[in-house]
């Protein structure tokens, strides 16, 4: 489980701003065979729905042709959960970020088959996208579901949830916008909770304790379903930007 690959830059730039510099990665690129549908997504659908960091900052209203709520999901894996949200919420615009070609191709193929227009996709380092392309105070939500927990202590520095990451996310959220994280590793959930408790400008939306019940808008993933059968827990954290 917890196999969504993500990117992380763990250090701030020498200029002292919130943009991370090149640093430790939280993902490892894996080679894999591409199916016909995945190849079609990358070759035929990408020109219409794909985005690139080199294109620079986005004008989101122009990109989607409307003003609407905006949500970014980092590390969507094979895209099943994200495509379900995109189809269920046509009133919301979604941007997915994923580095692995098969997942990007699969998502694009499904979006095209379902004729979804409220989705755009980056196949890029997530921190590069956030720092260089997403405007400040433009997002209603950012989703980080089942990132790699890097369970060995020597690898904890590779975890994407670090103080620099949550501060960068905060600057991209609108006041009241939410950072929603979920993990099936309790130790990572506790790490997330500790990072968020120390992060300025956020409010935990949990009625009590550190975690919230899975919101109805977060689809049940195949990993979560499989884990539930094995008695594994899942922890959701939902924090809102306060300033």
Backbone bond lengths (Angstrom), bond angles and torsions (degrees), N, CA, C in turn:
res aa  C-N    CA-C-N  psi(-1)  N-CA   C-N-CA  omega(-1)  CA-C   N-CA-C  phi
1 X - - - 1.452 - - 1.529 109.20 -
2 X 1.306 116.13 -175.89 1.461 121.59 177.84 1.519 111.62 50.04
3 X 1.346 116.92 54.47 1.450 118.35 -175.21 1.508 113.35 -112.16
4 X 1.319 119.17 17.33 1.461 119.57 175.72 1.516 109.31 -74.66
5 X 1.345 119.50 119.62 1.451 122.05 -178.27 1.508 111.03 -83.38
6 X 1.319 117.03 135.90 1.448 121.52 -176.84 1.511 109.58 -131.75
7 X 1.312 115.66 172.58 1.453 120.04 177.16 1.505 109.84 -118.02
8 X 1.321 116.04 152.16 1.452 120.09 178.09 1.513 109.51 -148.45
9 X 1.291 114.94 140.52 1.453 121.95 169.91 1.520 104.98 -118.37
10 X 1.314 117.47 119.76 1.448 120.04 -167.13 1.514 115.00 -93.97
11 X 1.330 118.48 -2.52 1.446 120.04 -176.00 1.517 110.33 -126.64
12 X 1.324 117.25 147.42 1.451 120.43 176.46 1.524 109.39 -79.03
13 X 1.319 115.22 161.18 1.456 119.36 -177.73 1.511 111.34 -72.25
14 X 1.316 115.89 161.32 1.459 120.62 -179.44 1.511 111.55 -66.13
15 X 1.334 116.88 -18.56 1.460 119.96 179.34 1.515 111.76 -77.71
16 X 1.338 117.49 -8.88 1.443 120.56 176.76 1.506 113.67 84.59
17 X 1.353 119.06 7.30 1.448 119.90 -179.90 1.522 109.64 -89.35
18 X 1.346 115.65 -173.83 1.459 120.19 -174.30 1.517 112.88 -86.34
19 X 1.329 117.95 -1.12 1.457 119.84 -178.17 1.521 109.95 -80.82
20 X 1.336 117.86 123.86 1.458 119.35 179.87 1.522 110.67 -70.49
21 X 1.323 115.89 150.06 1.454 119.59 173.41 1.524 108.25 -98.15
22 X 1.321 115.14 173.19 1.451 119.20 -179.42 1.514 109.11 -59.90
23 X 1.312 118.13 131.54 1.448 121.32 -176.35 1.505 111.11 -156.46
24 X 1.310 115.91 -141.99 1.458 122.34 -175.57 1.516 110.19 -75.81
25 X 1.311 116.36 134.85 1.462 121.54 178.89 1.521 110.55 -91.76
26 X 1.326 115.89 145.02 1.465 119.54 175.62 1.516 111.35 -100.58
27 X 1.320 117.29 8.68 1.454 119.95 177.43 1.521 110.15 -132.04
28 X 1.312 115.39 160.19 1.455 122.32 172.87 1.517 106.81 -124.95
29 X 1.310 117.07 122.68 1.461 120.36 179.97 1.522 109.83 -69.60
30 X 1.326 115.29 130.94 1.453 121.48 -178.91 1.524 109.95 -117.35
31 X 1.307 115.74 137.88 1.459 120.35 176.14 1.523 108.76 -80.88
32 X 1.298 116.42 147.50 1.458 119.73 179.03 1.515 110.54 -164.39
33 X 1.304 115.25 157.79 1.451 119.62 179.27 1.522 110.51 -73.66
34 X 1.309 114.98 146.83 1.456 121.74 178.81 1.526 108.99 -103.11
35 X 1.311 116.88 134.22 1.453 120.23 174.28 1.519 109.63 -79.16
36 X 1.319 115.30 169.94 1.465 119.98 177.97 1.521 110.49 -60.06
37 X 1.341 116.85 -43.54 1.466 120.96 -178.83 1.525 111.36 -65.23
38 X 1.336 116.63 -41.19 1.466 120.03 179.41 1.521 111.03 -65.62
39 X 1.308 116.99 -41.32 1.458 120.79 177.66 1.525 110.50 -64.14
40 X 1.312 116.66 -40.89 1.460 120.39 177.39 1.528 110.62 -59.99
41 X 1.333 116.42 -43.32 1.451 119.77 179.57 1.514 112.32 -58.23
42 X 1.335 116.25 -45.51 1.458 120.22 -178.61 1.524 112.64 -71.23
43 X 1.313 117.05 -35.98 1.455 119.70 -175.29 1.522 113.60 -87.06
44 X 1.331 117.09 -37.82 1.464 119.81 -173.19 1.531 114.08 -103.30
45 X 1.316 117.31 -32.35 1.469 119.95 -175.15 1.525 111.49 -96.88
46 X 1.317 116.72 -30.14 1.464 120.17 -179.02 1.527 113.72 -52.64
47 X 1.317 120.78 -44.25 1.474 119.03 -179.38 1.519 113.72 -56.23
48 X 1.307 117.75 -25.11 1.461 121.54 -178.48 1.528 113.08 -93.99
49 X 1.335 117.97 -36.86 1.461 121.08 -173.97 1.533 113.81 -114.16
50 X 1.314 117.64 -8.34 1.456 120.43 -177.92 1.522 112.90 -83.72
51 X 1.346 115.11 148.90 1.459 122.41 179.10 1.520 109.20 -127.77
52 X 1.342 116.57 158.29 1.459 121.71 -179.94 1.524 110.48 -135.07
53 X 1.317 115.63 142.75 1.457 121.05 178.41 1.529 111.06 -59.16
54 X 1.317 117.30 -34.29 1.465 119.70 -176.45 1.530 112.24 -64.89
55 X 1.325 116.48 -15.70 1.462 119.23 177.93 1.520 112.05 -77.57
56 X 1.332 117.21 -10.91 1.455 121.37 174.37 1.514 115.07 82.46
57 X 1.336 117.22 -163.26 1.461 121.88 -175.79 1.519 112.57 -60.19
58 X 1.321 115.00 143.39 1.454 120.82 -178.30 1.522 111.62 -89.89
59 X 1.312 115.99 144.78 1.454 122.91 162.78 1.526 104.52 -101.48
60 X 1.330 116.81 98.89 1.459 120.02 -169.39 1.524 113.05 -66.44
61 X 1.319 117.62 -36.83 1.469 119.27 178.30 1.520 110.79 -64.50
62 X 1.336 116.62 -40.06 1.452 119.96 178.52 1.529 110.71 -70.40
63 X 1.319 116.55 -37.94 1.462 120.91 -178.45 1.520 111.56 -60.67
64 X 1.336 116.11 -45.40 1.462 120.37 -176.85 1.530 113.17 -98.23
65 X 1.311 116.64 -7.00 1.453 119.68 178.26 1.505 114.31 73.15
66 X 1.331 116.89 24.96 1.460 120.55 -179.89 1.523 109.17 -170.78
67 X 1.329 116.12 167.80 1.458 122.58 169.13 1.522 107.12 -98.69
68 X 1.332 117.14 129.36 1.459 120.99 -174.90 1.522 109.18 -160.77
69 X 1.333 118.20 164.50 1.467 119.71 171.09 1.524 109.70 -60.35
70 X 1.336 116.21 146.61 1.462 120.91 -175.89 1.528 110.26 -128.45
71 X 1.332 116.21 133.28 1.459 122.95 -179.42 1.523 109.43 -131.85
72 X 1.328 116.01 134.23 1.467 122.10 174.16 1.520 108.42 -109.28
73 X 1.336 116.45 135.92 1.461 120.70 171.75 1.518 108.91 -118.12
74 X 1.324 115.42 127.61 1.455 122.41 179.08 1.523 109.34 -99.73
75 X 1.333 116.23 128.57 1.454 121.04 175.69 1.511 113.30 71.53
76 X 1.342 117.10 62.78 1.467 119.85 -174.58 1.525 113.74 -84.21
77 X 1.337 117.95 3.37 1.455 120.31 176.85 1.514 111.98 62.62
78 X 1.335 116.77 -125.27 1.463 121.19 177.88 1.526 111.77 -87.75
79 X 1.324 117.33 -0.51 1.454 121.01 168.39 1.509 117.77 87.57
80 X 1.337 119.28 3.33 1.462 120.82 -175.67 1.523 111.97 -62.04
81 X 1.335 116.70 -45.53 1.463 120.50 -179.29 1.524 111.32 -66.40
82 X 1.332 116.63 -43.56 1.459 119.75 -178.21 1.514 111.50 -66.66
83 X 1.324 118.21 -43.52 1.462 119.77 -178.39 1.523 110.29 -63.50
84 X 1.322 117.28 -33.32 1.467 120.68 177.42 1.523 110.77 -64.65
85 X 1.328 116.51 -41.39 1.462 120.41 178.50 1.525 111.21 -67.25
86 X 1.317 115.95 -44.07 1.461 120.19 -178.95 1.526 110.58 -58.74
87 X 1.321 116.90 -43.13 1.461 120.55 -179.28 1.524 111.44 -71.84
88 X 1.320 117.28 -36.21 1.468 121.08 -176.85 1.522 112.64 -76.28
89 X 1.339 117.20 -19.72 1.472 120.45 -175.40 1.536 110.34 -128.74
90 X 1.325 117.61 71.62 1.468 120.50 -179.50 1.524 113.19 -65.10
91 X 1.325 116.89 -16.59 1.458 120.53 179.53 1.525 112.30 -79.06
92 X 1.323 117.69 -8.84 1.461 123.55 -177.24 1.525 110.26 -114.55
93 X 1.332 116.44 141.46 1.455 121.47 175.38 1.527 109.40 -97.57
94 X 1.328 116.93 136.97 1.460 122.73 -176.70 1.525 110.46 -120.71
95 X 1.320 115.17 142.86 1.458 122.11 171.05 1.518 107.49 -123.76
96 X 1.325 116.83 120.61 1.450 121.69 177.99 1.516 111.05 -101.86
97 X 1.340 115.85 142.88 1.463 121.75 179.06 1.528 108.11 -126.46
98 X 1.319 115.74 124.84 1.471 121.51 -178.24 1.524 108.22 -155.07
99 X 1.331 117.21 142.46 1.458 119.90 -177.24 1.519 113.58 -97.24
100 X 1.309 118.00 -16.40 1.458 120.50 -174.00 1.524 111.59 -92.53
101 X 1.330 114.72 125.88 1.463 121.57 -174.06 1.527 114.07 -57.71
102 X 1.335 120.52 -44.35 1.468 118.84 -178.20 1.522 113.01 -59.32
103 X 1.343 116.92 -41.43 1.456 119.67 179.01 1.508 112.71 -66.79
104 X 1.334 116.40 -41.68 1.462 120.35 177.78 1.526 110.54 -63.03
105 X 1.321 115.85 -45.02 1.460 119.56 179.43 1.513 112.57 -62.69
106 X 1.325 116.33 -41.91 1.467 120.92 179.15 1.516 111.15 -63.09
107 X 1.322 117.31 -45.87 1.467 121.01 -179.89 1.521 110.93 -61.33
108 X 1.318 116.82 -45.52 1.461 120.65 -178.80 1.524 111.36 -64.32
109 X 1.321 116.72 -41.05 1.462 120.32 178.59 1.526 110.75 -61.65
110 X 1.336 116.57 -44.16 1.463 120.53 179.76 1.527 111.15 -66.25
111 X 1.325 116.95 -41.88 1.464 120.08 179.41 1.519 111.16 -60.29
112 X 1.315 115.92 -40.44 1.459 120.08 179.64 1.532 111.26 -68.35
113 X 1.314 117.10 -44.59 1.461 120.96 -179.69 1.532 111.29 -62.20
114 X 1.333 116.66 -33.07 1.467 120.91 -178.82 1.529 111.83 -92.55
115 X 1.327 116.19 0.50 1.465 122.49 178.08 1.525 111.91 56.75
116 X 1.313 115.63 48.17 1.464 121.26 -179.65 1.531 109.64 -92.58
117 X 1.314 115.28 130.41 1.465 120.03 -178.23 1.529 112.81 -109.34
118 X 1.329 117.38 -5.49 1.467 121.05 -174.84 1.523 112.03 -100.37
119 X 1.326 116.66 37.69 1.460 122.31 -179.58 1.520 110.37 -141.46
120 X 1.340 115.40 137.23 1.455 122.42 169.14 1.529 107.32 -133.70
121 X 1.329 116.53 157.69 1.459 120.30 -170.62 1.525 111.48 -137.54
122 X 1.340 115.64 136.80 1.458 122.78 169.15 1.525 109.07 -109.11
123 X 1.317 115.93 137.80 1.459 121.02 166.87 1.523 106.20 -109.65
124 X 1.325 114.48 74.66 1.458 121.21 -169.97 1.522 109.79 -148.05
125 X 1.307 115.25 169.87 1.458 123.28 171.17 1.535 108.79 -63.97
126 X 1.313 116.81 124.21 1.464 121.04 -172.93 1.522 112.90 -60.62
127 X 1.322 117.52 -39.43 1.458 119.63 -178.93 1.515 111.93 -69.57
128 X 1.328 116.97 -31.64 1.451 120.57 174.51 1.529 110.44 -64.83
129 X 1.317 116.10 -41.92 1.464 120.39 179.34 1.523 110.35 -64.08
130 X 1.318 117.24 -47.76 1.463 120.22 -178.32 1.524 111.48 -62.45
131 X 1.319 116.45 -44.22 1.464 118.99 -173.99 1.519 113.18 -77.91
132 X 1.334 117.97 -29.76 1.466 120.77 -172.64 1.528 114.84 -106.93
133 X 1.333 116.86 -19.83 1.465 118.44 -170.61 1.528 115.11 -122.19
134 X 1.318 118.07 -33.54 1.465 120.60 -176.17 1.525 109.46 -86.21
135 X 1.328 118.88 122.05 1.470 120.31 -179.21 1.527 112.31 -64.95
136 X 1.309 115.57 153.46 1.457 120.05 176.30 1.522 110.20 -64.79
137 X 1.339 114.86 146.02 1.469 122.93 176.47 1.529 112.46 51.41
138 X 1.335 116.55 41.90 1.463 120.31 -177.00 1.522 114.17 -113.76
139 X 1.337 117.70 -12.38 1.457 120.83 -172.49 1.524 112.69 -105.16
140 X 1.317 114.87 139.82 1.462 120.30 172.02 1.526 111.26 -85.81
141 X 1.322 116.14 -21.48 1.449 118.79 178.73 1.511 112.03 -163.18
142 X 1.335 115.03 150.98 1.458 121.72 169.84 1.513 107.66 -129.51
143 X 1.329 116.64 131.44 1.450 123.11 -175.20 1.525 110.66 -114.24
144 X 1.315 115.11 135.05 1.455 122.73 178.24 1.524 107.06 -136.66
145 X 1.317 116.00 93.35 1.459 120.97 -172.95 1.529 111.19 -107.82
146 X 1.320 115.42 121.09 1.457 123.83 175.03 1.526 113.94 55.72
147 X 1.345 116.23 53.63 1.461 118.91 174.31 1.521 110.34 -68.57
148 X 1.316 115.38 160.54 1.461 120.54 177.46 1.530 108.79 -57.49
149 X 1.338 118.64 123.71 1.471 120.22 -176.56 1.516 114.25 -79.93
150 X 1.330 117.99 -12.11 1.457 120.72 -176.24 1.527 109.74 39.98
151 X 1.340 117.77 70.10 1.463 121.04 -169.48 1.525 115.82 -67.67
152 X 1.354 117.86 -27.54 1.458 118.39 179.91 1.524 110.49 -70.09
153 X 1.321 116.15 136.87 1.461 120.71 -176.07 1.522 112.30 -55.34
154 X 1.328 116.80 -38.32 1.467 119.54 -178.30 1.524 112.60 -67.29
155 X 1.336 116.09 -15.36 1.459 120.68 179.43 1.524 113.69 -102.70
156 X 1.332 118.32 0.40 1.467 120.44 -176.91 1.526 111.88 -57.49
157 X 1.315 117.36 -28.22 1.469 120.59 179.38 1.529 111.53 -65.56
158 X 1.332 117.26 -16.13 1.462 120.90 178.69 1.528 112.93 -84.35
159 X 1.302 117.88 -11.52 1.461 119.91 179.92 1.525 110.02 -62.03
160 X 1.312 115.30 136.28 1.463 119.02 -177.73 1.525 112.40 -69.25
161 X 1.327 117.53 -30.77 1.462 120.21 -177.57 1.528 108.83 -80.02
162 X 1.316 114.65 99.47 1.458 124.37 178.80 1.526 107.52 -137.73
163 X 1.328 118.52 163.39 1.471 119.74 -178.71 1.524 114.38 -53.72
164 X 1.327 118.47 -40.78 1.463 119.90 -179.03 1.526 111.32 -66.29
165 X 1.334 116.70 -35.29 1.456 120.29 179.33 1.521 111.09 -66.97
166 X 1.323 118.27 -49.00 1.469 119.42 -175.38 1.523 110.97 -69.81
167 X 1.333 117.93 -27.26 1.464 119.57 175.44 1.525 110.30 -71.03
168 X 1.324 117.75 -41.65 1.457 120.09 176.50 1.522 110.59 -61.51
169 X 1.315 116.79 -43.89 1.463 120.41 177.76 1.528 110.07 -58.95
170 X 1.323 117.15 -44.34 1.469 120.72 -178.93 1.514 111.52 -55.93
171 X 1.331 117.25 -40.99 1.457 119.62 -178.15 1.525 112.01 -68.81
172 X 1.324 117.41 -22.27 1.465 120.47 -179.57 1.525 112.18 -90.59
173 X 1.327 117.44 -18.14 1.459 121.03 176.88 1.521 110.85 -79.77
174 X 1.308 116.10 146.83 1.456 120.54 167.57 1.532 108.69 -69.71
175 X 1.335 119.23 155.64 1.458 118.97 169.41 1.534 109.30 -54.93
176 X 1.309 116.15 127.99 1.458 120.49 -174.64 1.515 113.64 91.99
177 X 1.343 117.52 -15.21 1.458 120.92 176.42 1.516 110.78 -66.91
178 X 1.331 117.22 157.76 1.452 120.48 -170.86 1.524 113.77 -119.81
179 X 1.311 114.57 144.56 1.462 123.66 168.54 1.523 106.32 -103.96
180 X 1.327 116.18 115.56 1.472 122.10 -176.81 1.523 108.56 -114.52
181 X 1.326 115.89 117.91 1.452 121.75 179.16 1.524 109.63 -119.99
182 X 1.318 116.07 149.56 1.460 121.32 175.29 1.514 109.13 -144.01
183 X 1.324 116.45 141.40 1.454 121.34 178.71 1.517 109.64 -148.69
184 X 1.333 115.36 152.67 1.454 120.24 176.49 1.531 110.65 -105.72
185 X 1.320 117.09 14.60 1.464 122.29 175.29 1.524 108.27 -113.10
186 X 1.316 117.08 114.08 1.457 120.32 -175.90 1.527 112.28 -59.98
187 X 1.322 116.81 -40.24 1.464 119.47 -179.54 1.528 111.31 -62.53
188 X 1.335 116.53 -36.05 1.465 119.33 177.77 1.519 109.94 -72.41
189 X 1.329 117.10 -37.17 1.462 120.16 176.33 1.529 110.18 -59.38
190 X 1.321 116.50 -41.89 1.464 120.27 178.87 1.526 110.72 -66.47
191 X 1.327 116.67 -37.78 1.470 120.66 175.83 1.524 110.40 -63.08
192 X 1.339 116.95 -46.39 1.458 120.99 178.09 1.526 110.52 -57.30
193 X 1.328 115.41 -45.29 1.461 120.31 -178.62 1.527 111.11 -61.70
194 X 1.319 116.92 -41.32 1.465 120.74 179.42 1.528 111.22 -65.30
195 X 1.323 116.73 -43.06 1.463 120.27 179.13 1.520 110.63 -62.62
196 X 1.339 116.79 -44.89 1.455 120.46 -177.97 1.528 112.10 -69.33
197 X 1.323 117.21 -34.63 1.468 119.99 178.83 1.523 111.51 -62.79
198 X 1.322 116.05 -30.55 1.464 120.61 -179.42 1.519 112.92 -92.09
199 X 1.326 117.77 -7.84 1.465 121.01 -175.47 1.528 111.04 -82.32
200 X 1.314 118.60 126.61 1.464 120.23 177.58 1.524 110.92 -73.45
201 X 1.327 115.79 152.63 1.457 120.55 172.85 1.501 115.72 82.69
202 X 1.335 117.62 16.00 1.458 121.72 178.23 1.522 110.41 -127.83
203 X 1.333 114.83 153.36 1.469 121.96 173.74 1.522 108.89 -128.62
204 X 1.332 116.07 129.01 1.459 120.32 176.41 1.527 108.67 -72.94
205 X 1.325 117.64 125.17 1.466 121.22 -177.98 1.522 112.96 -85.01
206 X 1.333 117.78 -3.85 1.465 120.23 -179.94 1.521 110.35 -62.23
207 X 1.313 117.18 134.14 1.461 121.50 179.32 1.524 110.91 -64.42
208 X 1.329 115.88 -36.26 1.449 121.12 174.53 1.522 108.88 -152.82
209 X 1.322 115.71 150.66 1.450 119.21 -177.86 1.521 112.06 73.56
210 X 1.308 115.35 -164.82 1.464 121.11 -175.43 1.514 114.05 -95.28
211 X 1.336 117.68 -21.35 1.457 121.16 -168.47 1.527 111.90 -119.78
212 X 1.338 114.43 157.81 1.459 120.74 176.73 1.527 108.80 -112.74
213 X 1.319 116.37 157.75 1.455 120.13 171.74 1.531 108.50 -67.98
214 X 1.325 116.59 152.96 1.463 119.09 179.92 1.519 110.31 -55.88
215 X 1.360 117.54 117.71 1.461 119.89 178.09 1.523 110.83 -63.20
216 X 1.311 116.00 150.19 1.467 120.47 -178.15 1.516 111.96 -60.89
217 X 1.332 117.52 -27.35 1.464 119.90 -177.37 1.525 112.57 -78.59
218 X 1.337 118.47 -10.71 1.465 119.04 175.57 1.518 108.99 -92.53
219 X 1.320 118.25 111.48 1.462 120.47 -179.37 1.524 111.75 -61.00
220 X 1.319 115.61 148.49 1.453 121.57 175.24 1.525 108.10 -74.55
221 X 1.332 117.21 118.43 1.456 120.18 -177.47 1.525 110.93 -81.92
222 X 1.334 115.08 161.94 1.465 119.13 178.47 1.523 110.60 -64.24
223 X 1.330 117.27 -32.65 1.456 120.70 178.43 1.523 110.47 -66.90
224 X 1.324 115.30 -40.44 1.460 120.47 179.68 1.525 110.71 -66.36
225 X 1.313 115.96 -43.17 1.468 119.94 179.09 1.518 111.13 -62.25
226 X 1.322 115.51 -43.72 1.457 120.18 178.77 1.521 110.84 -64.57
227 X 1.324 116.34 -41.60 1.454 120.53 179.74 1.517 112.62 -65.36
228 X 1.334 116.14 -37.50 1.461 119.73 179.73 1.527 111.09 -60.78
229 X 1.328 115.60 -37.26 1.459 119.99 179.04 1.527 111.29 -66.72
230 X 1.321 115.93 -25.87 1.464 120.99 179.23 1.523 112.35 -93.97
231 X 1.333 115.66 2.76 1.459 120.43 179.31 1.509 114.63 81.79
232 X 1.323 116.95 17.10 1.462 120.31 178.97 1.524 110.80 -79.94
233 X 1.317 116.53 146.42 1.453 120.56 176.50 1.512 112.08 -91.39
234 X 1.317 116.31 163.95 1.461 123.48 173.69 1.523 107.46 -134.56
235 X 1.317 115.84 136.86 1.461 121.19 -177.96 1.522 109.41 -120.27
236 X 1.338 115.81 125.29 1.463 122.40 175.67 1.518 109.41 -106.25
237 X 1.321 116.08 135.30 1.463 122.32 174.75 1.513 107.83 -121.95
238 X 1.329 117.16 131.66 1.458 121.73 -177.04 1.513 108.64 -133.96
239 X 1.331 115.47 109.74 1.459 122.12 -177.52 1.532 109.61 -118.18
240 X 1.327 115.81 140.60 1.456 121.96 178.86 1.526 110.84 -108.16
241 X 1.335 115.54 141.82 1.459 119.38 175.50 1.528 109.36 -71.37
242 X 1.322 116.00 131.54 1.462 120.42 179.35 1.518 112.30 -101.91
243 X 1.313 118.66 -28.10 1.477 121.34 178.70 1.516 109.78 -155.52
